[in-house]
Amino acid sequence: MGTVFLNTLTPMLMMFTCMVIGFVLNKKKICPENTATVLSKLETNVLLPALTIYTFSKYCTVESLSQQYRQILFCALILAVAIGLAFALAPLFAKKGYKRNIYHYALTFGNFGFMGNAIVPAILGEVALYDYMLFTLPLNIAAYTWGIAGLIPKSEGKQNPLKSLLNPPMFAVAIGMVLGLTGVYRYLPAFVNNTLSGLGNCMGPVAMVLTGFLIGQYPIKKLLTDKKVYVASVLRLFVLPALFVLILKLLGADNRAISMCLFAFGTPLGLNTVVFPAAYGGDPSTGVSMATISHTACVITIPVMYALLTTFVI
């Protein structure tokens, strides 16, 4: 158990260090004010798509899809449970209004993309990242449709959630699958694969620098005083992932699916609760507080949860 904890703690400390770097860059005014916007666009339009194309093109085959489809179904099932629990729990944190939508999102989705895609290969290896990306497909679809729609204030008018799926990360999934299923990947020039791999390796560190930079825009003391955020963080990092792991165990899911579930649903509260309120004139303070507390705590919670999982569950 101790070895698993330490092996998991190492990449978490690396991610936390990158977050601290982003925080310092903001507080010391080393980078311009629009750095968060630039890094966010770099992540969404370049780094995450590059990682996705590289991973899917290398590992996506007819055989792998036929073997992994159950993992996608398991994730969809847990997602449905997560949404139901989020609607039941959110009124305890915010009685009504836009703030309750933020809790809906936060209690349903962790930072399964930027954080999960970075720590899974660091802990379980590159092949596991493909399994993880397949597992989280339902999460991506739900987050880009129902999730984001709830974070856009009603004053902005109705948004077509299906249009949200037309984005670089989802296009990257399609491109990677085509390259993998057709075997074209094997004939790509080495520099193309190396470029995709190199850009993909930057995704996690840059995402954490972005997180720290966003946090640095607000007074740190104010971000640490919301008691409800601490409760939400405990639910996000401990209670909900433990419940979901138990459900999959009772359903007879394989160990890989259970591990993917822990990393997908045990990651900290995501950045969309900061980015979208800020972009549409809403109050991002709750989302920033969530990011600050949960991203700091997850340095310990994820290694502890994974060590417990490998010792007592799988």
FIVEX-855707 format. One record per residue (C-alpha): x, y, z; residue in three letters; residue number from 1. Coordinates in steps of 0.25 Angstrom, whole numbers. Layout:
[[X Y Z] "ALA" NUM]
...
***
This chain:
[[0 0 0] "MET" 1]
[[11 10 4] "GLY" 2]
[[18 7 -10] "THR" 3]
[[6 10 -18] "VAL" 4]
[[3 23 -10] "PHE" 5]
[[17 28 -12] "LEU" 6]
[[17 24 -27] "ASN" 7]
[[4 32 -28] "THR" 8]
[[8 44 -20] "LEU" 9]
[[20 47 -29] "THR" 10]
[[12 51 -41] "PRO" 11]
[[2 58 -32] "MET" 12]
[[13 66 -26] "LEU" 13]
[[18 70 -40] "MET" 14]
[[4 75 -44] "MET" 15]
[[3 83 -31] "PHE" 16]
[[17 89 -34] "THR" 17]
[[12 94 -47] "CYS" 18]
[[0 100 -41] "MET" 19]
[[8 107 -31] "VAL" 20]
[[17 112 -43] "ILE" 21]
[[4 118 -50] "GLY" 22]
[[0 124 -37] "PHE" 23]
[[13 131 -35] "VAL" 24]
[[14 136 -49] "LEU" 25]
[[0 143 -47] "ASN" 26]
[[3 149 -33] "LYS" 27]
[[17 154 -38] "LYS" 28]
[[11 160 -51] "LYS" 29]
[[22 152 -59] "ILE" 30]
[[12 149 -70] "CYS" 31]
[[1 158 -76] "PRO" 32]
[[-13 157 -71] "GLU" 33]
[[-19 150 -83] "ASN" 34]
[[-9 138 -80] "THR" 35]
[[-21 129 -75] "ALA" 36]
[[-29 132 -88] "THR" 37]
[[-17 128 -96] "VAL" 38]
[[-13 116 -88] "LEU" 39]
[[-28 111 -89] "SER" 40]
[[-28 112 -104] "LYS" 41]
[[-15 105 -105] "LEU" 42]
[[-20 94 -97] "GLU" 43]
[[-33 92 -104] "THR" 44]
[[-29 95 -118] "ASN" 45]
[[-15 88 -118] "VAL" 46]
[[-10 80 -106] "LEU" 47]
[[-22 72 -103] "LEU" 48]
[[-25 69 -117] "PRO" 49]
[[-11 65 -120] "ALA" 50]
[[-11 55 -108] "LEU" 51]
[[-24 50 -112] "THR" 52]
[[-20 47 -127] "ILE" 53]
[[-7 41 -123] "TYR" 54]
[[-14 32 -113] "THR" 55]
[[-26 27 -121] "PHE" 56]
[[-18 26 -134] "SER" 57]
[[-8 17 -127] "LYS" 58]
[[-17 8 -119] "TYR" 59]
[[-31 9 -125] "CYS" 60]
[[-34 -4 -133] "THR" 61]
[[-46 -12 -135] "VAL" 62]
[[-42 -23 -125] "GLU" 63]
[[-39 -12 -114] "SER" 64]
[[-53 -6 -117] "LEU" 65]
[[-60 -19 -116] "SER" 66]
[[-53 -22 -103] "GLN" 67]
[[-55 -8 -97] "GLN" 68]
[[-69 -5 -100] "TYR" 69]
[[-74 -10 -86] "ARG" 70]
[[-65 1 -80] "GLN" 71]
[[-72 12 -87] "ILE" 72]
[[-86 6 -83] "LEU" 73]
[[-81 5 -68] "PHE" 74]
[[-77 20 -69] "CYS" 75]
[[-90 24 -75] "ALA" 76]
[[-97 17 -63] "LEU" 77]
[[-89 23 -53] "ILE" 78]
[[-91 37 -60] "LEU" 79]
[[-106 35 -59] "ALA" 80]
[[-104 32 -44] "VAL" 81]
[[-95 44 -42] "ALA" 82]
[[-105 54 -49] "ILE" 83]
[[-116 49 -40] "GLY" 84]
[[-108 51 -28] "LEU" 85]
[[-104 65 -32] "ALA" 86]
[[-118 69 -34] "PHE" 87]
[[-121 63 -20] "ALA" 88]
[[-109 70 -13] "LEU" 89]
[[-108 83 -20] "ALA" 90]
[[-120 90 -13] "PRO" 91]
[[-113 87 0] "LEU" 92]
[[-101 97 -5] "PHE" 93]
[[-110 107 -12] "ALA" 94]
[[-125 108 -11] "LYS" 95]
[[-127 113 -25] "LYS" 96]
[[-121 121 -37] "GLY" 97]
[[-109 121 -45] "TYR" 98]
[[-100 117 -33] "LYS" 99]
[[-108 104 -32] "ARG" 100]
[[-104 101 -46] "ASN" 101]
[[-90 102 -42] "ILE" 102]
[[-91 92 -32] "TYR" 103]
[[-99 83 -41] "HIS" 104]
[[-87 83 -50] "TYR" 105]
[[-77 82 -39] "ALA" 106]
[[-83 70 -33] "LEU" 107]
[[-85 62 -46] "THR" 108]
[[-72 65 -53] "PHE" 109]
[[-58 65 -47] "GLY" 110]
[[-46 70 -55] "ASN" 111]
[[-46 57 -62] "PHE" 112]
[[-40 63 -75] "GLY" 113]
[[-28 71 -72] "PHE" 114]
[[-24 65 -59] "MET" 115]
[[-29 50 -62] "GLY" 116]
[[-22 50 -75] "ASN" 117]
[[-9 54 -69] "ALA" 118]
[[-9 45 -56] "ILE" 119]
[[-14 32 -62] "VAL" 120]
[[-2 30 -72] "PRO" 121]
[[8 35 -61] "ALA" 122]
[[2 24 -51] "ILE" 123]
[[-3 13 -60] "LEU" 124]
[[5 15 -73] "GLY" 125]
[[2 20 -87] "GLU" 126]
[[-7 8 -91] "VAL" 127]
[[-16 11 -79] "ALA" 128]
[[-18 25 -85] "LEU" 129]
[[-26 19 -97] "TYR" 130]
[[-35 11 -87] "ASP" 131]
[[-37 24 -79] "TYR" 132]
[[-41 32 -91] "MET" 133]
[[-51 22 -96] "LEU" 134]
[[-57 21 -82] "PHE" 135]
[[-59 36 -81] "THR" 136]
[[-65 37 -95] "LEU" 137]
[[-79 38 -88] "PRO" 138]
[[-74 49 -78] "LEU" 139]
[[-68 57 -90] "ASN" 140]
[[-81 57 -97] "ILE" 141]
[[-89 60 -85] "ALA" 142]
[[-80 71 -80] "ALA" 143]
[[-80 78 -94] "TYR" 144]
[[-95 78 -95] "THR" 145]
[[-103 77 -82] "TRP" 146]
[[-91 82 -74] "GLY" 147]
[[-87 94 -81] "ILE" 148]
[[-101 98 -84] "ALA" 149]
[[-104 99 -69] "GLY" 150]
[[-92 108 -67] "LEU" 151]
[[-96 119 -77] "ILE" 152]
[[-106 129 -71] "PRO" 153]
[[-120 129 -76] "LYS" 154]
[[-118 144 -79] "SER" 155]
[[-109 139 -91] "GLU" 156]
[[-121 132 -97] "GLY" 157]
[[-123 118 -101] "LYS" 158]
[[-111 111 -106] "GLN" 159]
[[-111 98 -115] "ASN" 160]
[[-104 88 -107] "PRO" 161]
[[-101 79 -119] "LEU" 162]
[[-92 90 -125] "LYS" 163]
[[-84 89 -113] "SER" 164]
[[-79 75 -118] "LEU" 165]
[[-73 82 -130] "LEU" 166]
[[-60 85 -123] "ASN" 167]
[[-45 81 -125] "PRO" 168]
[[-45 70 -114] "PRO" 169]
[[-57 63 -120] "MET" 170]
[[-52 64 -134] "PHE" 171]
[[-38 59 -129] "ALA" 172]
[[-45 46 -124] "VAL" 173]
[[-51 44 -138] "ALA" 174]
[[-38 46 -145] "ILE" 175]
[[-31 37 -136] "GLY" 176]
[[-41 26 -137] "MET" 177]
[[-40 27 -152] "VAL" 178]
[[-25 27 -152] "LEU" 179]
[[-25 15 -143] "GLY" 180]
[[-36 6 -149] "LEU" 181]
[[-31 8 -163] "THR" 182]
[[-16 6 -159] "GLY" 183]
[[-12 19 -166] "VAL" 184]
[[-5 22 -153] "TYR" 185]
[[6 12 -156] "ARG" 186]
[[10 20 -169] "TYR" 187]
[[10 34 -163] "LEU" 188]
[[24 40 -163] "PRO" 189]
[[32 39 -150] "ALA" 190]
[[32 54 -148] "PHE" 191]
[[17 55 -148] "VAL" 192]
[[16 44 -137] "ASN" 193]
[[27 51 -129] "ASN" 194]
[[20 64 -131] "THR" 195]
[[7 59 -126] "LEU" 196]
[[14 52 -114] "SER" 197]
[[22 64 -110] "GLY" 198]
[[10 73 -110] "LEU" 199]
[[2 63 -103] "GLY" 200]
[[12 62 -92] "ASN" 201]
[[11 77 -89] "CYS" 202]
[[-4 76 -87] "MET" 203]
[[-4 73 -72] "GLY" 204]
[[7 83 -67] "PRO" 205]
[[1 94 -75] "VAL" 206]
[[-13 91 -70] "ALA" 207]
[[-8 92 -56] "MET" 208]
[[0 105 -59] "VAL" 209]
[[-14 110 -64] "LEU" 210]
[[-21 106 -52] "THR" 211]
[[-11 113 -43] "GLY" 212]
[[-11 125 -51] "PHE" 213]
[[-27 126 -50] "LEU" 214]
[[-26 124 -35] "ILE" 215]
[[-15 135 -34] "GLY" 216]
[[-25 145 -40] "GLN" 217]
[[-33 145 -26] "TYR" 218]
[[-30 148 -12] "PRO" 219]
[[-25 134 -6] "ILE" 220]
[[-31 136 8] "LYS" 221]
[[-45 139 2] "LYS" 222]
[[-44 126 -6] "LEU" 223]
[[-42 118 6] "LEU" 224]
[[-54 123 15] "THR" 225]
[[-66 116 8] "ASP" 226]
[[-69 104 17] "LYS" 227]
[[-79 99 7] "LYS" 228]
[[-67 97 -3] "VAL" 229]
[[-60 88 7] "TYR" 230]
[[-72 79 8] "VAL" 231]
[[-73 79 -7] "ALA" 232]
[[-59 75 -8] "SER" 233]
[[-60 64 1] "VAL" 234]
[[-72 59 -7] "LEU" 235]
[[-64 60 -20] "ARG" 236]
[[-51 54 -15] "LEU" 237]
[[-55 44 -5] "PHE" 238]
[[-70 40 -4] "VAL" 239]
[[-75 40 -18] "LEU" 240]
[[-63 32 -24] "PRO" 241]
[[-64 22 -13] "ALA" 242]
[[-79 20 -15] "LEU" 243]
[[-77 19 -30] "PHE" 244]
[[-65 9 -29] "VAL" 245]
[[-74 1 -19] "LEU" 246]
[[-86 1 -30] "ILE" 247]
[[-76 -4 -41] "LEU" 248]
[[-71 -15 -31] "LYS" 249]
[[-85 -20 -28] "LEU" 250]
[[-88 -20 -43] "LEU" 251]
[[-76 -29 -46] "GLY" 252]
[[-68 -19 -54] "ALA" 253]
[[-53 -23 -57] "ASP" 254]
[[-42 -16 -49] "ASN" 255]
[[-38 -7 -61] "ARG" 256]
[[-52 -1 -61] "ALA" 257]
[[-52 1 -46] "ILE" 258]
[[-38 8 -47] "SER" 259]
[[-43 17 -58] "MET" 260]
[[-55 20 -50] "CYS" 261]
[[-47 25 -38] "LEU" 262]
[[-38 34 -47] "PHE" 263]
[[-50 40 -55] "ALA" 264]
[[-59 43 -43] "PHE" 265]
[[-49 45 -32] "GLY" 266]
[[-42 56 -39] "THR" 267]
[[-43 71 -33] "PRO" 268]
[[-54 80 -37] "LEU" 269]
[[-52 85 -51] "GLY" 270]
[[-48 98 -57] "LEU" 271]
[[-61 100 -65] "ASN" 272]
[[-68 105 -53] "THR" 273]
[[-58 117 -54] "VAL" 274]
[[-56 119 -69] "VAL" 275]
[[-71 119 -73] "PHE" 276]
[[-76 129 -62] "PRO" 277]
[[-64 138 -64] "ALA" 278]
[[-67 138 -79] "ALA" 279]
[[-82 141 -78] "TYR" 280]
[[-81 151 -67] "GLY" 281]
[[-85 142 -56] "GLY" 282]
[[-79 141 -42] "ASP" 283]
[[-67 131 -43] "PRO" 284]
[[-63 132 -29] "SER" 285]
[[-69 119 -25] "THR" 286]
[[-63 112 -36] "GLY" 287]
[[-49 118 -33] "VAL" 288]
[[-51 114 -18] "SER" 289]
[[-54 100 -22] "MET" 290]
[[-42 99 -31] "ALA" 291]
[[-33 104 -20] "THR" 292]
[[-37 95 -9] "ILE" 293]
[[-40 82 -17] "SER" 294]
[[-27 83 -26] "HIS" 295]
[[-19 85 -14] "THR" 296]
[[-26 74 -6] "ALA" 297]
[[-25 64 -18] "CYS" 298]
[[-10 63 -16] "VAL" 299]
[[-12 54 -4] "ILE" 300]
[[-26 49 -7] "THR" 301]
[[-24 43 -20] "ILE" 302]
[[-11 35 -15] "PRO" 303]
[[-19 31 -3] "VAL" 304]
[[-31 26 -11] "MET" 305]
[[-23 19 -21] "TYR" 306]
[[-15 12 -10] "ALA" 307]
[[-28 8 -3] "LEU" 308]
[[-34 3 -16] "LEU" 309]
[[-22 -6 -20] "THR" 310]
[[-21 -12 -5] "THR" 311]
[[-36 -15 -2] "PHE" 312]
[[-43 -15 -15] "VAL" 313]
[[-36 -19 -27] "ILE" 314]
***
